[in-house]
Amino acid sequence: MTDETGPEQSPTQSSLPGAAAFLGMGISIAASVGAGVWLGLLADSRLHTAPALLIVGVVLGVVVAVVSVVAQIKRFL
């Protein structure tokens, strides 16, 4: 006989919140960088400064993505 004090959880059930956190981080990174690229391209097309504002948009998107991921990771530490 086994001594069970509660229901067992399968590995997929217990790791689901972690997977959701990583999915959220990935979506956050993609959205931040994508928005920076889109805004940079939009500004470049209107101001005829290609590729200067695209580079600025990518850098700002990456900075926002890093800040967002760090904030999400701090919740788990």
C-alpha positions in Angstrom: 0.0 0.0 0.0 1.1 3.5 -0.6 0.7 6.4 1.8 -1.0 9.1 -0.1 -1.9 12.4 1.6 -3.4 14.0 -1.4 -4.0 13.7 -5.1 -1.0 13.4 -7.3 -0.3 15.9 -9.9 1.1 14.9 -13.3 4.2 16.8 -14.5 2.2 18.6 -17.1 -0.3 20.0 -14.6 2.4 21.2 -12.1 4.5 22.9 -14.9 1.6 24.6 -16.6 1.9 27.9 -14.6 5.6 28.1 -15.6 4.8 27.4 -19.2 2.2 30.2 -19.1 4.8 32.6 -17.7 7.3 31.8 -20.4 4.5 32.2 -23.0 3.7 35.6 -21.6 7.3 36.6 -21.7 7.6 35.5 -25.3 4.5 37.4 -26.3 5.7 40.5 -24.4 9.1 40.4 -26.3 7.5 39.9 -29.7 5.0 42.7 -29.1 7.6 45.2 -27.8 10.1 44.6 -30.6 7.3 44.4 -33.2 5.8 47.7 -32.1 9.2 49.4 -32.1 9.9 48.1 -35.7 6.4 49.2 -36.9 6.7 52.6 -35.3 10.2 53.1 -36.7 9.1 52.1 -40.2 6.1 54.4 -40.0 8.2 57.4 -38.8 10.8 56.7 -41.5 8.2 56.6 -44.2 6.7 59.9 -43.1 9.9 61.8 -42.4 12.1 60.2 -45.1 14.8 59.4 -42.6 15.3 55.7 -43.4 16.8 53.7 -41.7 17.6 56.0 -38.7 14.2 55.9 -37.0 13.9 52.2 -37.7 17.1 51.6 -35.7 15.8 53.8 -32.9 12.5 51.9 -32.9 14.2 48.6 -32.7 16.5 49.7 -29.8 13.6 51.1 -27.9 11.6 48.0 -28.5 14.4 45.8 -27.2 14.8 48.0 -24.1 11.1 47.8 -23.4 11.2 44.0 -23.9 14.1 43.6 -21.4 12.4 45.8 -18.8 9.2 43.8 -19.2 10.9 40.4 -18.9 12.9 41.6 -15.9 9.7 42.7 -14.2 8.0 39.4 -15.0 10.9 37.4 -13.6 11.1 39.4 -10.4 7.6 38.1 -9.5 9.1 34.6 -9.3 12.2 35.5 -7.2 
